[in-house]
């Protein structure tokens, strides 16, 4: 697992999505894509992040970008999460952490002294050329969606 850096080709993935079907990064060739990894559906930070991206969905679309959220949760959990919060982002189920490992965001974490493996909240902006244009590791949710939108507009 190597560190994903700006200018490197974004690792392709093909994962099941909310509502059924499969989404691959290569489906968006020629268009910018925002891929954000988050730990878990319906937790406070993850819900805020998804709602923030949803509130800016029209602006991302106007800038030509698709926003994709990826977590280890199942498609069924994603469907409930989307319905409960009226989300307008594509959510992919990475139950085997294939994409999370490819992007280097499946990391050892620690809570209350207990170590476990989980997603380190991170966002990747992938340019129309399929290369990583921007990386936000260890994301703090407040203001993040707006910052990503500005980066998309600057492409």
VEXFILUM-472604 format. One line per 5 residues: number of its first residue (from 1); for each residue x, y, z of N, C-alpha, C, CB. Coordinates in steps of 0.05 Angstrom, whole numbers, plus 5000, padded with zeros to 4 digits. Glycine has a CB too. Layout:
// residues N
NUM	X/Y/Z/X/Y/Z/X/Y/Z/X/Y/Z; ...
END
This chain:
// residues 155
1	5017/4976/5000/5000/5000/5000/5018/5025/5000/4981/5000/5025; 5016/5040/4979/5033/5064/4978/5016/5089/4982/5047/5066/4951; 5029/5110/4989/5016/5136/4994/5007/5147/4967/5035/5156/5008; 4982/5156/4966/4971/5169/4942/4980/5198/4942/4940/5166/4940; 4994/5206/4921/5003/5234/4919/4992/5248/4895/5034/5234/4919
6	4993/5274/4896/4983/5291/4874/4999/5284/4848/4985/5321/4881; 4984/5281/4827/4997/5275/4801/4998/5245/4794/5024/5286/4801; 4993/5228/4814/4993/5199/4808/4966/5190/4797/5001/5183/4833; 4965/5170/4780/4940/5160/4771/4923/5150/4795/4943/5137/4750; 4898/5157/4795/4880/5148/4817/4874/5118/4813/4854/5164/4818
11	4877/5102/4835/4870/5074/4832/4841/5070/4825/4877/5059/4859; 4836/5053/4805/4808/5048/4797/4795/5030/4818/4807/5034/4769; 4769/5031/4820/4755/5013/4838/4728/5007/4825/4751/5025/4866; 4715/4986/4833/4689/4978/4824/4675/4967/4848/4690/4958/4800; 4655/4982/4858/4641/4975/4883/4611/4977/4881/4651/4992/4906
16	4597/4961/4897/4567/4963/4897/4558/4990/4908/4555/4940/4913; 4537/5001/4896/4528/5027/4905/4500/5026/4917/4528/5046/4881; 4493/5048/4930/4466/5052/4942/4446/5048/4919/4463/5080/4955; 4424/5036/4926/4402/5032/4906/4408/5010/4886/4398/5057/4891; 4431/4996/4888/4437/4974/4870/4456/4982/4847/4411/4963/4858
21	4468/4963/4835/4487/4968/4814/4515/4971/4824/4479/4992/4798; 4533/4976/4806/4561/4979/4813/4572/5005/4800/4577/4954/4803; 4590/5017/4814/4603/5042/4804/4633/5037/4803/4595/5067/4821; 4645/5044/4780/4674/5043/4778/4684/5072/4774/4682/5025/4754; 4708/5077/4783/4720/5103/4779/4722/5109/4749/4748/5105/4792
26	4729/5088/4734/4732/5091/4705/4706/5100/4690/4742/5065/4692; 4683/5097/4704/4658/5106/4692/4658/5136/4688/4634/5099/4711; 4675/5150/4702/4676/5180/4702/4700/5191/4686/4676/5191/4730; 4712/5174/4670/4736/5183/4654/4729/5209/4639/4745/5161/4634; 4747/5228/4641/4742/5254/4627/4728/5274/4643/4727/5249/4602
31	4720/5267/4668/4706/5286/4686/4720/5285/4713/4676/5279/4688; 4719/5308/4727/4730/5307/4754/4712/5292/4774/4734/5336/4765; 4724/5279/4793/4709/5263/4813/4720/5269/4840/4711/5232/4806; 4702/5273/4859/4710/5276/4887/4704/5249/4900/4695/5300/4902; 4725/5236/4911/4721/5211/4926/4728/5216/4955/4739/5188/4914
36	4707/5214/4972/4713/5218/5000/4708/5192/5015/4696/5241/5012; 4727/5185/5032/4725/5161/5049/4717/5170/5077/4753/5146/5050; 4697/5156/5088/4688/5162/5115/4683/5136/5130/4662/5179/5113; 4686/5138/5157/4685/5114/5173/4659/5099/5174/4693/5120/5201; 4636/5113/5178/4611/5098/5184/4586/5115/5179/4612/5088/5213
41	4566/5102/5166/4541/5115/5162/4528/5123/5189/4522/5097/5146; 4514/5146/5188/4497/5155/5211/4512/5160/5237/4476/5134/5215; 4538/5166/5236/4551/5176/5260/4553/5207/5256/4580/5163/5264; 4558/5221/5277/4555/5251/5275/4573/5263/5254/4561/5263/5302; 4599/5258/5254/4616/5270/5234/4610/5262/5206/4645/5264/5241
46	4605/5236/5203/4599/5226/5176/4573/5237/5165/4599/5195/5176; 4553/5239/5182/4527/5251/5174/4531/5280/5166/4506/5248/5197; 4545/5295/5182/4550/5323/5176/4564/5326/5149/4566/5337/5198; 4585/5309/5145/4600/5310/5120/4582/5304/5096/4624/5291/5121; 4566/5283/5098/4548/5276/5076/4527/5297/5070/4534/5249/5082
51	4516/5310/5092/4497/5331/5088/4510/5356/5076/4484/5339/5115; 4535/5362/5084/4549/5384/5072/4554/5380/5042/4576/5389/5086; 4563/5356/5034/4567/5350/5006/4540/5351/4991/4580/5323/5002; 4519/5341/5004/4492/5342/4992/4483/5371/4987/4472/5327/5009; 4487/5388/5007/4478/5416/5005/4492/5430/4982/4483/5431/5031
56	4516/5421/4974/4531/5433/4952/4529/5416/4926/4560/5437/4960; 4512/5395/4926/4510/5377/4903/4506/5391/4877/4488/5357/4907; 4488/5411/4876/4483/5426/4852/4507/5441/4842/4459/5445/4855; 4522/5453/4861/4547/5468/4854/4568/5449/4844/4557/5483/4879; 4571/5425/4856/4590/5406/4845/4582/5397/4817/4592/5381/4864
61	4556/5392/4813/4547/5384/4786/4551/5406/4766/4516/5377/4788; 4547/5431/4774/4551/5454/4756/4580/5457/4749/4542/5480/4770; 4598/5448/4767/4627/5449/4761/4636/5424/4746/4643/5451/4787; 4617/5406/4740/4622/5382/4725/4632/5358/4741/4642/5388/4704; 4631/5359/4767/4642/5338/4784/4621/5321/4797/4660/5350/4805
66	4628/5296/4801/4611/5277/4815/4624/5272/4843/4608/5250/4800; 4607/5271/4864/4617/5266/4891/4609/5237/4898/4605/5287/4911; 4629/5222/4907/4625/5194/4914/4636/5190/4943/4640/5175/4894; 4619/5180/4960/4627/5173/4987/4631/5143/4989/4606/5182/5008; 4653/5135/5003/4659/5106/5006/4664/5100/5035/4684/5098/4989
71	4650/5079/5045/4655/5070/5072/4652/5039/5072/4635/5082/5093; 4660/5026/5094/4658/4997/5096/4629/4987/5100/4676/4987/5117; 4610/5006/5103/4583/4998/5108/4571/4984/5084/4566/5022/5116; 4550/4968/5089/4536/4953/5068/4518/4972/5051/4519/4930/5080; 4510/4962/5028/4491/4977/5011/4465/4982/5026/4486/4962/4985
76	4455/4963/5041/4430/4966/5056/4433/4989/5076/4423/4940/5071; 4456/4991/5090/4460/5013/5109/4462/5040/5094/4486/5009/5125; 4475/5040/5071/4476/5064/5054/4448/5073/5046/4494/5060/5029; 4431/5055/5038/4404/5061/5029/4389/5075/5052/4389/5036/5020; 4391/5064/5076/4377/5076/5100/4388/5103/5106/4381/5057/5125
81	4415/5106/5104/4429/5131/5110/4419/5153/5090/4459/5128/5108; 4418/5146/5065/4409/5165/5044/4380/5173/5049/4413/5153/5016; 4363/5154/5054/4335/5159/5058/4330/5177/5083/4319/5133/5061; 4344/5170/5104/4340/5184/5130/4348/5214/5127/4357/5171/5152; 4370/5219/5112/4380/5247/5111/4377/5260/5083/4410/5246/5118
86	4362/5247/5065/4356/5257/5038/4382/5265/5024/4337/5281/5040; 4402/5247/5025/4428/5252/5013/4428/5251/4983/4449/5232/5024; 4444/5268/4971/4446/5269/4942/4475/5263/4932/4438/5296/4931; 4488/5244/4946/4515/5236/4938/4513/5206/4933/4537/5242/4960; 4531/5196/4915/4533/5167/4910/4548/5155/4933/4547/5162/4882
91	4538/5134/4945/4552/5120/4967/4559/5092/4958/4535/5120/4993; 4584/5085/4961/4594/5058/4953/4601/5042/4978/4618/5061/4935; 4595/5016/4976/4600/4997/4998/4627/4984/4993/4578/4976/5001; 4646/4989/5010/4673/4978/5008/4677/4959/5032/4695/5000/5008; 4660/4938/5033/4660/4920/5056/4686/4905/5060/4637/4901/5054
96	4701/4901/5039/4726/4886/5041/4750/4905/5041/4729/4866/5018; 4745/4931/5042/4765/4952/5044/4784/4952/5020/4781/4949/5069; 4774/4944/4996/4792/4943/4973/4800/4971/4964/4777/4928/4949; 4780/4989/4962/4787/5017/4954/4802/5031/4977/4761/5032/4947; 4793/5026/5001/4806/5039/5024/4836/5032/5025/4792/5031/5051
101	4842/5007/5020/4870/4999/5020/4885/5010/4996/4872/4968/5019; 4872/5011/4972/4884/5022/4948/4891/5051/4952/4866/5018/4924; 4875/5065/4967/4879/5094/4972/4895/5100/4997/4852/5108/4972; 4901/5079/5012/4918/5082/5036/4903/5095/5060/4941/5099/5029; 4877/5092/5061/4862/5104/5083/4852/5084/5104/4838/5119/5071
106	4858/5058/5099/4850/5037/5119/4874/5036/5138/4844/5009/5105; 4871/5047/5162/4894/5050/5180/4887/5041/5208/4902/5079/5181; 4908/5037/5223/4905/5030/5252/4896/5056/5266/4931/5018/5264; 4875/5053/5281/4865/5076/5297/4864/5068/5326/4836/5085/5287; 4859/5087/5343/4859/5082/5372/4836/5097/5385/4886/5089/5385
111	4820/5084/5401/4800/5097/5416/4799/5085/5444/4772/5095/5402; 4801/5103/5464/4801/5094/5492/4823/5073/5496/4773/5083/5500; 4846/5077/5484/4868/5059/5487/4866/5033/5472/4871/5053/5516; 4844/5028/5458/4840/5003/5443/4848/5009/5414/4811/4993/5445; 4864/4992/5402/4872/4995/5374/4854/4979/5357/4902/4987/5370
116	4847/4990/5334/4830/4976/5314/4836/4987/5287/4800/4978/5322; 4827/4973/5266/4831/4982/5239/4805/4997/5230/4837/4959/5219; 4809/5019/5216/4786/5034/5206/4794/5054/5185/4772/5048/5230; 4774/5068/5175/4778/5089/5155/4788/5114/5168/4752/5094/5139; 4810/5125/5156/4818/5152/5164/4804/5171/5144/4850/5155/5163
121	4787/5188/5155/4771/5206/5138/4789/5222/5119/4754/5226/5156; 4786/5217/5093/4803/5229/5073/4788/5234/5048/4827/5210/5068; 4796/5254/5033/4783/5261/5008/4804/5264/4986/4767/5287/5010; 4797/5254/4962/4814/5256/4939/4799/5269/4916/4824/5228/4930; 4811/5289/4904/4800/5302/4880/4815/5290/4857/4802/5333/4881
126	4800/5277/4839/4812/5265/4815/4804/5281/4791/4802/5235/4812; 4824/5290/4777/4819/5307/4753/4808/5291/4730/4845/5320/4745; 4800/5305/4709/4789/5293/4685/4809/5274/4672/4780/5315/4665; 4835/5278/4678/4856/5261/4666/4860/5235/4682/4882/5277/4664; 4844/5231/4703/4846/5207/4719/4869/5208/4740/4851/5184/4701
131	4882/5231/4742/4904/5234/4762/4894/5249/4786/4928/5249/4749; 4906/5243/4809/4899/5256/4834/4908/5285/4833/4912/5241/4858; 4888/5303/4836/4894/5332/4834/4897/5344/4862/4871/5346/4819; 4885/5332/4882/4886/5343/4909/4881/5321/4929/4866/5367/4913; 4894/5322/4952/4889/5302/4973/4885/5317/4999/4913/5282/4975
136	4864/5308/5014/4858/5319/5040/4859/5295/5060/4831/5334/5042; 4882/5291/5074/4883/5269/5093/4872/5279/5120/4912/5259/5097; 4863/5261/5137/4854/5268/5164/4835/5292/5164/4878/5273/5183; 4814/5290/5148/4795/5312/5144/4781/5320/5170/4774/5304/5123; 4779/5346/5174/4762/5358/5194/4737/5367/5179/4776/5383/5210
141	4714/5358/5188/4689/5361/5172/4681/5390/5167/4667/5347/5186; 4683/5407/5188/4674/5435/5185/4687/5449/5162/4679/5450/5212; 4671/5459/5143/4681/5474/5120/4694/5457/5098/4701/5494/5130; 4696/5431/5102/4710/5414/5083/4697/5413/5056/4712/5386/5094; 4671/5409/5054/4657/5407/5028/4661/5433/5012/4627/5401/5032
146	4660/5456/5025/4664/5481/5011/4693/5483/5000/4659/5504/5031; 4712/5474/5016/4740/5475/5008/4744/5457/4983/4759/5466/5031; 4732/5433/4983/4734/5415/4961/4721/5427/4936/4721/5388/4968; 4698/5440/4940/4684/5453/4917/4702/5474/4904/4658/5465/4926; 4716/5490/4921/4734/5510/4910/4756/5498/4894/4746/5527/4933
151	4767/5475/4903/4788/5461/4889/4778/5450/4862/4799/5438/4906; 4753/5441/4862/4741/5431/4837/4738/5454/4817/4712/5418/4842; 4729/5477/4826/4726/5500/4809/4752/5510/4798/4712/5523/4824; 4774/5505/4813/4801/5515/4805/4815/5496/4785/4818/5518/4830; 4803/5472/4780/4815/5453/4762/4818/5464/4734/4799/5427/4761
END
